[in-house]
Amino acid sequence: MAVALVTGSGGLIGSEAVRHFAGLGLEVVGIDNDMRQEFFGAEASTAWNVQQLTAELGSAYSHHGVDIRDRDSLAKIFQRYRSDIAVVIHTAAQPSHDWAVRDPFTDFDVNAGGTLNMLQNTREYCIDAPFIHCSTNKVYGDTPNRLPLVEQETRWEIDPGHAYADGITEDMSIDHCLHSVFGASKVAADVMAQEYGRYFGMKTAIFRGGTLTGPAHSATELHGFLGYVMRANMERRLYRIFGYKGKQVRDAIHSHDVLSAFEAFFRNPRSAAVYNLGGGRHSNCSNLEAFAMAEKISGTEMVTEYVDENRIGDHQWWIGSMAAFQADYPEWKQVYDVPMILQEIYEANVDKWVPAAKS
């Protein structure tokens, strides 16, 4: 039986990967020790998602509560399956700028060291397996903030005559900029995944994600933009807007569209491939625009507070280009846009995300 090995299998993209590759007929081995709960608290725990996967997939899914920093335990998993591993999907990470500053050792050990552990085990035990690495657009640091932006009523926009008007491409430098501690650890992982592709000839794909989203997100303030917008709206909790007048722009890609991209690479892998992965011009919004959509869907007004200072290293405008990936995989098509994503998040959580009872 061909095996798909998925780290971060309880998270948004990891759980979608488990279901997707199980649906393709692969046996799926998940690795996730619910560090998200340690990072962000009980509401961010992914345990509920792991329970659902186990219930839904039965013997097609086996779960290992292993820390990707634990080399010995990781090696035992790889040794068990060896060349039966047909694909490795590495989604596990510490994903927050703010959290990384509090504990840079853990951030780097998880993001950089954990990725190295996964790459080296893949090299030793299943070198022919495509290795899909979830990187981030934060590897570009604050370079996007130097772009010529124009303030509009509800968003910032790039000068329409600029080369990146259709979206930022992979030729943007990741050097000579401020990354944040989190961004720096993800750069290390990104470059190492490229290096294992170039130096050892492994089939590695580095997907630099924008806002990856969907109903399986354990949304919390420090991570999960659209999920947290919808959650804050539905639960009537305060949403803090960090700088840029609330007009900062993000592109957003649904986990379904992410996994269809992963499958395309799995079926026709390359070495050291680097792709921006996001909603592009098809699917993007500002904070203010997301609020308006959430209010329309739920019929409830947002409760917000403006914090004048933006988060360090945060992007004022990010719309990535998917042109490079679409050139290599022309059969891939994006399905979801932001209104569809928010509607689905609302419907999936309408019975769960309710206002707290007043004492």
C-alpha positions in Angstrom: 0.0 0.0 0.0 1.3 3.4 -1.0 1.6 5.8 2.0 1.1 9.5 2.3 3.0 10.9 5.3 1.4 14.1 6.6 2.9 16.4 9.4 0.6 18.8 11.1 -2.2 16.3 10.3 -4.7 17.9 12.7 -4.3 21.4 11.3 -6.2 23.1 8.4 -4.0 22.0 5.5 -2.8 18.8 7.1 -6.3 17.5 7.8 -7.3 18.4 4.3 -4.3 16.5 3.0 -5.2 13.5 5.0 -8.7 13.4 3.6 -7.6 14.2 0.1 -4.9 11.5 -0.2 -7.0 8.9 1.6 -9.6 9.7 -1.1 -7.0 8.9 -3.7 -6.6 5.4 -2.2 -3.4 6.0 -0.2 -2.9 4.8 3.4 -2.3 8.0 5.4 0.1 8.4 8.3 -0.4 11.5 10.3 2.1 13.2 12.7 0.7 15.9 15.0 1.3 16.5 18.7 -1.2 19.4 19.0 1.5 22.0 19.5 -1.1 24.5 18.2 -2.8 24.3 21.6 0.5 25.1 23.3 1.1 28.0 21.0 -2.4 29.6 21.1 -4.4 28.1 24.0 -7.2 25.5 24.3 -9.5 27.1 21.6 -6.8 26.5 19.0 -6.4 22.8 19.8 -6.5 20.5 16.8 -7.5 17.4 18.9 -11.1 17.6 17.6 -9.9 17.4 14.0 -7.8 14.3 14.7 -10.8 12.6 16.3 -12.8 13.4 13.2 -10.2 12.0 10.9 -9.9 8.8 12.9 -13.7 8.4 13.0 -14.1 9.1 9.3 -11.2 7.2 7.8 -10.8 4.2 10.2 -7.9 2.0 9.3 -7.0 4.2 6.3 -5.5 6.7 8.8 -3.0 6.1 11.6 -2.0 8.9 13.9 1.2 9.5 15.7 1.4 12.2 18.4 5.0 12.8 17.7 6.9 16.1 17.9 8.8 16.8 14.6 11.8 18.0 16.7 12.1 14.4 18.1 14.5 12.8 15.6 14.5 9.4 17.1 10.7 9.1 17.1 10.5 10.5 13.6 13.1 8.0 12.3 11.1 5.1 13.7 8.0 6.1 11.7 10.1 6.4 8.5 11.8 3.1 9.2 8.5 1.4 9.5 7.2 2.5 6.1 10.4 3.2 4.2 9.9 3.1 0.4 6.2 2.6 0.8 6.0 6.3 1.4 4.8 7.7 -1.9 4.6 11.4 -0.8 5.6 13.5 2.2 3.4 16.6 3.0 5.0 18.8 5.6 2.5 21.3 7.0 3.6 21.3 10.7 4.9 24.7 11.9 4.8 27.4 14.5 2.9 30.0 12.4 2.8 33.3 14.3 4.9 36.4 14.2 3.9 37.4 17.7 4.5 34.0 19.3 8.0 33.6 17.7 9.2 36.7 19.5 8.2 35.2 22.9 10.2 32.0 22.3 12.6 32.2 19.4 14.3 28.9 20.3 11.1 26.9 20.0 10.0 28.7 16.9 13.3 28.0 15.1 13.6 24.4 16.4 10.1 23.6 15.1 10.2 25.5 11.8 13.8 25.1 10.7 15.0 22.1 12.7 11.7 20.1 12.3 11.8 20.7 8.5 15.4 19.5 8.4 14.5 16.4 10.3 11.7 15.6 7.8 13.9 16.2 4.8 16.8 14.1 6.1 14.5 11.2 7.0 12.9 11.4 3.5 16.4 11.3 2.0 17.4 8.3 4.0 14.2 6.1 3.7 12.1 7.2 0.7 14.2 9.5 -1.4 12.0 9.1 -4.5 8.9 10.4 -2.6 7.9 13.9 -3.6 8.3 16.3 -0.6 5.8 19.1 -0.4 6.8 21.8 2.0 4.4 24.5 3.2 6.4 27.7 3.3 5.0 31.2 3.6 4.9 34.5 1.8 6.6 35.9 4.9 9.9 34.7 3.5 9.7 37.9 1.4 9.9 39.9 4.7 8.7 43.4 4.5 9.9 43.9 0.9 6.2 44.0 -0.3 5.7 47.1 1.8 8.1 49.0 -0.4 5.8 48.6 -3.4 4.1 51.7 -4.7 0.7 51.5 -3.0 -2.4 53.7 -3.5 -5.0 54.2 -0.7 -8.5 53.4 -1.8 -11.8 53.6 0.2 -11.6 50.1 1.6 -8.1 48.9 0.7 -4.6 49.5 -0.3 -3.8 48.7 -4.0 -0.7 48.6 -6.0 0.0 51.1 -8.8 -1.8 49.5 -11.8 1.2 50.1 -14.0 3.6 48.1 -11.8 5.1 44.7 -12.8 3.3 43.1 -9.9 -0.1 44.5 -10.7 -1.4 40.9 -11.5 0.3 39.6 -8.3 3.8 39.3 -6.8 5.9 36.7 -8.5 8.7 34.4 -7.1 11.4 36.7 -8.4 10.9 39.1 -5.5 14.0 39.1 -3.3 13.9 37.4 0.1 17.1 39.2 1.1 17.9 42.6 2.7 14.6 43.1 4.5 13.0 42.6 7.9 11.3 39.2 8.2 10.3 38.9 11.9 11.7 36.0 13.9 9.0 33.7 12.5 9.8 34.8 8.9 13.5 34.1 9.4 12.8 30.5 10.7 10.6 29.9 7.7 13.3 31.2 5.3 15.7 28.7 6.8 13.2 25.9 6.2 12.3 27.2 2.7 15.9 27.3 1.6 16.8 23.9 3.1 13.9 22.3 1.2 15.2 23.9 -2.0 18.7 22.6 -1.2 17.6 19.0 -0.7 16.0 19.3 -4.1 19.1 20.7 -5.8 21.9 19.0 -3.9 20.4 15.6 -3.4 18.1 15.5 -6.5 15.0 15.1 -4.4 11.6 16.1 -5.7 10.8 19.0 -3.5 8.1 21.7 -3.8 8.2 24.8 -1.8 4.7 26.4 -1.6 4.9 30.0 -0.3 1.4 30.4 1.0 -0.6 33.5 1.4 -3.7 33.2 3.6 -4.6 29.5 3.5 -8.0 29.0 4.9 -11.1 26.9 5.2 -13.7 25.5 7.7 -11.3 23.2 9.4 -9.2 26.1 10.7 -8.9 26.2 14.5 -9.0 30.0 14.2 -7.5 32.3 16.8 -6.4 35.9 17.0 -2.7 35.3 16.2 -3.4 32.9 13.3 -6.2 32.3 10.8 -7.4 35.6 9.3 -10.7 34.8 7.6 -11.6 32.1 10.1 -11.0 34.5 13.0 -13.0 37.3 11.3 -16.0 35.0 11.0 -15.5 33.5 14.5 -15.2 37.0 16.1 -18.3 38.1 14.3 -20.4 35.1 15.2 -19.2 35.0 18.9 -19.5 38.8 19.3 -15.9 39.0 20.4 -13.7 42.0 20.0 -11.6 41.9 16.8 -8.4 44.0 17.1 -7.3 45.7 13.8 -3.5 46.1 13.8 -2.5 49.2 11.8 -2.8 50.2 8.1 -6.3 51.6 8.7 -7.7 48.1 8.4 -7.1 48.4 4.7 -4.3 45.8 4.5 -5.0 43.3 1.7 -4.5 39.5 1.8 -5.1 36.9 -0.9 -6.9 33.8 0.4 -6.9 30.3 -1.0 -9.3 27.6 0.2 -7.7 24.3 1.5 -9.5 22.4 -1.3 -7.6 24.4 -3.9 -4.4 24.0 -2.0 -4.7 20.2 -2.0 -5.6 20.1 -5.7 -2.3 21.9 -6.3 -0.4 19.4 -4.0 -2.0 16.5 -6.0 -0.9 18.1 -9.3 2.7 18.2 -8.0 2.5 14.7 -6.6 1.5 13.3 -10.0 4.2 15.2 -11.9 7.0 16.3 -9.4 10.0 18.5 -10.0 13.1 19.3 -8.0 13.4 22.4 -5.9 10.2 23.9 -7.4 9.2 27.2 -5.7 5.7 28.5 -6.1 3.7 31.3 -4.5 0.4 29.8 -3.4 -2.6 32.0 -2.8 -5.9 33.4 -4.0 -4.2 35.9 -6.4 -6.5 38.3 -8.1 -9.2 35.7 -8.0 -9.6 35.7 -4.3 -8.5 38.6 -2.0 -9.8 41.2 0.4 -8.8 43.8 3.0 -9.8 43.6 6.7 -12.6 46.1 6.1 -13.9 44.2 3.1 -13.8 41.0 5.1 -15.8 42.6 7.9 -18.5 43.8 5.5 -18.8 40.3 4.0 -19.0 38.6 7.4 -21.7 41.0 8.6 -23.7 40.3 5.4 -23.5 36.6 5.9 -24.4 36.5 9.6 -26.5 39.6 9.9 -24.4 40.6 12.9 -22.2 43.7 13.1 -18.5 43.3 13.9 -17.1 44.5 17.2 -13.7 46.0 16.5 -10.9 48.0 18.1 -8.2 49.8 16.1 -4.6 49.4 17.2 -2.5 52.1 15.5 0.7 50.1 15.3 0.9 47.3 12.8 2.5 44.0 13.6 6.3 43.9 12.9 6.9 42.5 9.4 3.2 42.4 8.6 2.3 43.0 4.9 0.4 46.1 4.0 -0.6 44.5 0.6 -0.1 41.0 -0.5 -1.6 39.5 -3.6 0.6 36.7 -5.0 0.8 35.5 -8.5 0.0 31.8 -9.3 1.3 32.2 -12.9 4.4 30.1 -12.3 2.4 27.2 -10.9 -0.2 27.4 -13.5 2.4 27.4 -16.2 3.8 24.1 -14.9 0.4 22.6 -14.1 -2.1 24.2 -16.5 -4.8 21.7 -15.5 -5.0 23.2 -12.0 -8.0 25.5 -11.5 -8.9 27.6 -8.5 -12.5 27.1 -7.4 -13.1 29.3 -4.2 -13.1 33.1 -3.7 -13.4 35.0 -0.5 -17.2 35.2 -0.3 -17.5 31.5 -0.9 -14.8 30.8 1.8 -16.5 33.0 4.4 -19.9 31.5 3.7 -18.6 28.0 4.1 -16.8 28.8 7.4 -20.0 30.3 8.7 -22.1 27.3 7.7 -19.6 24.8 9.2 -19.5 26.6 12.6 -23.0 28.1 13.0 -23.8 25.8 15.8 -20.4 26.0 17.5 -19.4 29.6 17.3 -22.1 31.3 19.4 -21.9 34.3 21.8 -20.8 33.5 25.3 -23.7 33.3 27.8 -23.8 36.4 30.0 -23.5 35.6 33.7 
